[in-house]
Structure formats: structure tokens, C-alpha cells
Amino acid sequence: LNVRRLEDGMDIYNSNIQYGRCHRVKVQENNDDDGGQNYYGGSYRTKSVAFASFFVCGDNNKGTCGSCDYSTEYVMELGDYLQSTVQFMTNYCEACNNQCRRRLEDEAEDDGDDDGNGGGAVADCNSCASSCAKYSGGGDEADYLDCQASYVDESGDQLYSAPTCDPDTGDLKVDMFYDDECLIKHYVGNYYGFNYQTFSMVEESCVDCAYSDGLCGDMQQEAFQCVNGVNQNGNVAEDDDVSACKSFKQRFTERTYNKQKKASPIFAFVVFALGVSACFAFGSYTYYVRHRETKVPLATLDHGDGTSGGLPQGQMA
């Protein structure tokens, strides 16, 4: 297999890669203070570039990655990421279907026949069935990996389609854009009825680098290696107007904060309820102790013997 080594000597052959997330990064333009120069649909709109990330992970167990190194997030443009991964998964699943079906039919570990094995890919028959469970065979969103003209709206404007990110979930989807570079998002939204099986397969699969035919090494070398919002890959420089690593770090921080903020009212209510319960219990106990210590025997109240707070006989209160 053609698995490349990085310059620092790291060998990714025994590792795996797992999809991370998708995020659109705003293009910093000189006229941002004026609201942008891109006027579409009755408003000025900003440009943004879609990026996808992945992580290097441990052992692959039947298509599931082991523990991942989240300290380094590898980020690359979404189009490049999908071109690589979708093509690989297509070849891999075709190889799984051809190679592993023959293996079952022949009841042999390896029949030595590689005809029609999926573009040179080699499948791991112990795990590929799980990884390829959602493989559709094409004719879906995989046909829209490039920015392309696709629709004319009611105003007669040409719209374009390309893969992008769901702003709420970070999932991959195909959507509409105003411009032929697919940098300016259309204001209406999704026109497509895809079930996104191919994209879902890319998001969920753990790519075993031992069977990747060089994919892992190529992607790792071509991606920004983001550590604490800073690119550590000296071979790939970020554009001055698109700070992908910084934006990914900020987006992750925002989502973490929002999750904590949503959870805080519940937490506050629980703390309040526990506090009220504790105060009630303490008050009840204090009341009980005070009244237990000052309780006057009934016999004293009836006959008064000069003890326990009663009045001596013969005296009037």
C-alpha cells in the first residue's frame, strides 16, 4: 500500500481516521465594516468557505474507531475532503462486495482473484460490511460534490449547488448558493430530498489506514493541523482572509458554552430545590430539639411540686 510518512517520522499506517465536523468559515473582506459588497436577494451577504475536519484514532474494531487524539484537529476544505473520502468509500464498498462475497462463496480466506475489486482498493472482510451498510451505489448527493449550476429561481437568477454544513448539527448536506464559487449561501435553504446515506456513511465510518491505499497519509499531509486554534502543518499555509483553525476553535467553544448555558437553569433549579429541602429539614430538627428540651411533664402541671418549672402548692400565679 502507498502509505506516506510525514516529515516528522510519524507513521499513520497503523492508525485510523474519523470524521470530526463541518463548519463554514467567514471570508474576511476589506469592506466587512460596510456590510459586505455581495448584494443578493435584497441584502448584502458575506462569503464563507466550508471546511471539514477529522481526527486520528486508535484501533478499528468492525468499522468503529478506538480512542481518538482530539488535541489535533485536521481541517481541510469540504470539497477536497469529500472528493477523497467519497471516492475511497465507493471503491472500498465495491471491493467489499466483490472480494468478500467471493470469499464467502469460496469459503476461503483469499481466492487470489482481484478482478473488479473497486479501483485497486482492498477490503477488510471482517469489518467492511458494517462500514458499507449505507452504501447506495451512487445516484445521490455524491453527484453534487462540486459547485455547479442547478436551479433558476422565480426571479430568473441562476443558483448553484454544492456540499455544505448544517449550521445546527454540523452534518453534511447539499444546498443552494447565489454565486458560482458557492461562497454565498442562498437565503431559502435546502431544495433536495436526499436521504444522505453516502454522506452519513462518510461521517460514521472509521477508515482503517492499513486498507486506505494511501488516503490517510495524503489527507494528513494536505490538511491544516489545528492545535489550540493554530495551524501546525508547515507544509500547508492558511489564507490570510480565511482563518480555519481559529474559527474551528471558536465554534467549538461557542457550542460548549451554549450547551452549558442550556443546562444551567436545570442545574440551578436542582440546587435551589436541594437548598430548600435542607433548610426545611434543619428548621424541623431545630424546632423538635428546642421543644423537646422545654417540655413540661403533665404531672407537674396538675400538682406543681416546685420543680420542673411548676409553682409551689399554695402559691398563686
VEXBADREN-212536 format. One record per residue (C-alpha): chain; x, y, z; residue in three letters. Coordinates in steps of 0.5 Angstrom, whole numbers, plus 500, padded with zeros to 3 digits. Example, Ala and Ser with C-alpha at 12.3 -4.5 7.8 and 13.67 -1.06 7.14 Angstrom:
# residues 2
drendo, east, north, up, nulo
A, 525, 491, 516, ALA
A, 527, 498, 514, SER
***
This chain:
# residues 317
drendo, east, north, up, nulo
A, 500, 500, 500, LEU
A, 502, 507, 498, ASN
A, 502, 510, 506, VAL
A, 506, 516, 506, ARG
A, 510, 518, 512, ARG
A, 510, 525, 515, LEU
A, 517, 529, 515, GLU
A, 517, 528, 523, ASP
A, 517, 521, 522, GLY
A, 510, 519, 524, MET
A, 507, 513, 521, ASP
A, 500, 513, 520, ILE
A, 499, 506, 517, TYR
A, 497, 503, 524, ASN
A, 492, 509, 526, SER
A, 485, 510, 523, ASN
A, 482, 517, 521, ILE
A, 475, 519, 524, GLN
A, 470, 525, 521, TYR
A, 470, 531, 526, GLY
A, 465, 536, 524, ARG
A, 463, 541, 519, CYS
A, 464, 549, 519, HIS
A, 463, 555, 515, ARG
A, 469, 560, 516, VAL
A, 467, 567, 514, LYS
A, 472, 570, 509, VAL
A, 475, 577, 512, GLN
A, 474, 582, 507, GLU
A, 476, 589, 507, ASN
A, 469, 592, 507, ASN
A, 467, 588, 512, ASP
A, 465, 594, 516, ASP
A, 461, 597, 511, ASP
A, 456, 590, 511, GLY
A, 460, 587, 505, GLY
A, 460, 588, 498, GLN
A, 456, 582, 496, ASN
A, 449, 584, 494, TYR
A, 444, 578, 493, TYR
A, 436, 577, 495, GLY
A, 435, 584, 497, GLY
A, 441, 584, 502, SER
A, 449, 585, 503, TYR
A, 451, 578, 504, ARG
A, 458, 575, 507, THR
A, 462, 570, 504, LYS
A, 464, 564, 507, SER
A, 468, 557, 506, VAL
A, 466, 550, 508, ALA
A, 471, 546, 512, PHE
A, 471, 539, 515, ALA
A, 475, 536, 520, SER
A, 478, 529, 522, PHE
A, 482, 526, 528, PHE
A, 487, 521, 528, VAL
A, 485, 515, 532, CYS
A, 486, 508, 535, GLY
A, 485, 501, 533, ASP
A, 479, 500, 528, ASN
A, 474, 495, 531, ASN
A, 469, 492, 526, LYS
A, 469, 499, 523, GLY
A, 469, 503, 530, THR
A, 475, 507, 531, CYS
A, 478, 507, 538, GLY
A, 480, 513, 542, SER
A, 482, 519, 538, CYS
A, 487, 524, 539, ASP
A, 483, 530, 540, TYR
A, 489, 535, 541, SER
A, 490, 536, 534, THR
A, 484, 537, 529, GLU
A, 486, 536, 522, TYR
A, 482, 541, 518, VAL
A, 481, 542, 510, MET
A, 476, 545, 505, GLU
A, 470, 541, 505, LEU
A, 470, 540, 497, GLY
A, 477, 537, 498, ASP
A, 475, 532, 504, TYR
A, 469, 529, 500, LEU
A, 473, 528, 494, GLN
A, 478, 524, 497, SER
A, 473, 520, 502, THR
A, 467, 519, 498, VAL
A, 471, 516, 492, GLN
A, 475, 512, 497, PHE
A, 469, 509, 500, MET
A, 466, 508, 494, THR
A, 472, 504, 492, ASN
A, 472, 501, 499, TYR
A, 465, 498, 499, CYS
A, 465, 496, 492, GLU
A, 471, 492, 494, ALA
A, 468, 489, 500, CYS
A, 462, 487, 496, ASN
A, 466, 483, 491, ASN
A, 472, 481, 495, GLN
A, 468, 479, 501, CYS
A, 463, 476, 497, ARG
A, 467, 471, 493, ARG
A, 471, 470, 500, ARG
A, 464, 467, 503, LEU
A, 462, 463, 496, GLU
A, 469, 460, 496, ASP
A, 470, 459, 504, GLU
A, 477, 461, 503, ALA
A, 481, 467, 506, GLU
A, 484, 469, 500, ASP
A, 482, 467, 493, ASP
A, 487, 471, 490, GLY
A, 483, 474, 485, ASP
A, 483, 482, 485, ASP
A, 478, 483, 478, ASP
A, 473, 488, 480, GLY
A, 476, 490, 487, ASN
A, 474, 497, 487, GLY
A, 479, 501, 484, GLY
A, 485, 498, 487, GLY
A, 482, 498, 494, ALA
A, 483, 492, 499, VAL
A, 477, 491, 504, ALA
A, 478, 488, 511, ASP
A, 472, 483, 510, CYS
A, 472, 483, 518, ASN
A, 469, 490, 518, SER
A, 467, 493, 511, CYS
A, 460, 490, 512, ALA
A, 459, 495, 518, SER
A, 462, 501, 515, SER
A, 459, 500, 508, CYS
A, 452, 498, 511, ALA
A, 449, 505, 508, LYS
A, 453, 505, 501, TYR
A, 448, 507, 496, SER
A, 452, 506, 490, GLY
A, 451, 513, 487, GLY
A, 446, 517, 484, GLY
A, 445, 521, 491, ASP
A, 449, 527, 494, GLU
A, 455, 524, 491, ALA
A, 454, 527, 485, ASP
A, 454, 534, 488, TYR
A, 461, 535, 490, LEU
A, 463, 540, 486, ASP
A, 460, 547, 486, CYS
A, 455, 547, 480, GLN
A, 449, 551, 476, ALA
A, 443, 547, 479, SER
A, 437, 552, 479, TYR
A, 434, 558, 477, VAL
A, 429, 562, 482, ASP
A, 423, 566, 481, GLU
A, 427, 572, 480, SER
A, 431, 569, 474, GLY
A, 437, 568, 478, ASP
A, 442, 563, 477, GLN
A, 443, 559, 483, LEU
A, 449, 554, 485, TYR
A, 449, 548, 489, SER
A, 455, 545, 493, ALA
A, 456, 541, 499, PRO
A, 456, 545, 506, THR
A, 455, 544, 513, CYS
A, 448, 544, 517, ASP
A, 449, 550, 522, PRO
A, 446, 547, 528, ASP
A, 448, 540, 527, THR
A, 455, 540, 523, GLY
A, 452, 535, 519, ASP
A, 454, 535, 511, LEU
A, 449, 537, 506, LYS
A, 448, 540, 499, VAL
A, 445, 546, 499, ASP
A, 444, 553, 495, MET
A, 448, 559, 493, PHE
A, 448, 565, 490, TYR
A, 455, 565, 487, ASP
A, 459, 560, 482, ASP
A, 464, 559, 487, GLU
A, 459, 557, 492, CYS
A, 461, 562, 498, LEU
A, 455, 566, 499, ILE
A, 449, 562, 502, LYS
A, 442, 562, 499, HIS
A, 437, 565, 504, TYR
A, 432, 560, 503, VAL
A, 435, 553, 504, GLY
A, 435, 546, 502, ASN
A, 431, 544, 496, TYR
A, 434, 537, 496, TYR
A, 430, 531, 498, GLY
A, 437, 527, 499, PHE
A, 437, 521, 505, ASN
A, 444, 523, 505, TYR
A, 446, 516, 506, GLN
A, 453, 517, 503, THR
A, 455, 523, 507, PHE
A, 452, 519, 513, SER
A, 457, 514, 511, MET
A, 463, 518, 511, VAL
A, 461, 522, 518, GLU
A, 460, 515, 521, GLU
A, 466, 511, 518, SER
A, 473, 509, 521, CYS
A, 478, 509, 516, VAL
A, 483, 504, 517, ASP
A, 489, 507, 514, CYS
A, 492, 500, 513, ALA
A, 487, 499, 508, TYR
A, 486, 506, 505, SER
A, 491, 506, 499, ASP
A, 495, 512, 502, GLY
A, 489, 516, 503, LEU
A, 490, 517, 511, CYS
A, 497, 520, 509, GLY
A, 495, 524, 504, ASP
A, 490, 527, 508, MET
A, 494, 528, 514, GLN
A, 499, 532, 510, GLN
A, 494, 536, 506, GLU
A, 490, 539, 512, ALA
A, 491, 544, 517, PHE
A, 494, 541, 523, GLN
A, 490, 545, 528, CYS
A, 492, 545, 536, VAL
A, 489, 551, 540, ASN
A, 487, 555, 534, GLY
A, 494, 555, 531, VAL
A, 496, 551, 525, ASN
A, 502, 547, 526, GLN
A, 503, 544, 519, ASN
A, 509, 548, 516, GLY
A, 507, 545, 509, ASN
A, 500, 548, 508, VAL
A, 499, 555, 510, ALA
A, 492, 558, 511, GLU
A, 490, 564, 507, ASP
A, 490, 571, 511, ASP
A, 483, 572, 510, ASP
A, 481, 565, 512, VAL
A, 483, 563, 519, SER
A, 480, 556, 519, ALA
A, 484, 553, 525, CYS
A, 482, 560, 530, LYS
A, 475, 559, 527, SER
A, 474, 552, 529, PHE
A, 477, 553, 536, LYS
A, 472, 559, 537, GLN
A, 466, 555, 534, ARG
A, 467, 549, 539, PHE
A, 468, 554, 545, THR
A, 461, 557, 543, GLU
A, 458, 550, 542, ARG
A, 461, 548, 549, THR
A, 458, 555, 552, TYR
A, 451, 554, 549, ASN
A, 451, 547, 552, LYS
A, 453, 549, 559, GLN
A, 448, 555, 559, LYS
A, 442, 551, 557, LYS
A, 444, 546, 562, ALA
A, 445, 552, 568, SER
A, 437, 553, 569, PRO
A, 436, 546, 571, ILE
A, 442, 546, 575, PHE
A, 440, 552, 579, ALA
A, 433, 549, 580, PHE
A, 436, 543, 583, VAL
A, 441, 547, 587, VAL
A, 435, 551, 589, PHE
A, 431, 545, 591, ALA
A, 436, 542, 595, LEU
A, 437, 548, 599, GLY
A, 430, 549, 601, VAL
A, 430, 542, 603, SER
A, 436, 542, 607, ALA
A, 433, 549, 610, CYS
A, 427, 545, 612, PHE
A, 430, 539, 615, ALA
A, 435, 544, 619, PHE
A, 429, 548, 622, GLY
A, 425, 542, 623, SER
A, 430, 539, 627, TYR
A, 432, 545, 631, THR
A, 424, 546, 633, TYR
A, 424, 539, 635, TYR
A, 430, 540, 640, VAL
A, 428, 546, 643, ARG
A, 421, 544, 645, HIS
A, 424, 537, 647, ARG
A, 428, 540, 652, GLU
A, 423, 545, 655, THR
A, 417, 540, 655, LYS
A, 414, 540, 662, VAL
A, 411, 534, 665, PRO
A, 403, 533, 666, LEU
A, 404, 531, 673, ALA
A, 408, 538, 675, THR
A, 402, 542, 671, LEU
A, 397, 538, 675, ASP
A, 400, 539, 682, HIS
A, 406, 543, 682, GLY
A, 412, 541, 687, ASP
A, 416, 547, 686, GLY
A, 421, 543, 681, THR
A, 421, 543, 673, SER
A, 418, 550, 673, GLY
A, 412, 549, 676, GLY
A, 409, 553, 682, LEU
A, 409, 551, 689, PRO
A, 403, 549, 692, GLN
A, 399, 554, 696, GLY
A, 402, 560, 691, GLN
A, 398, 564, 686, MET
A, 401, 565, 679, ALA
***
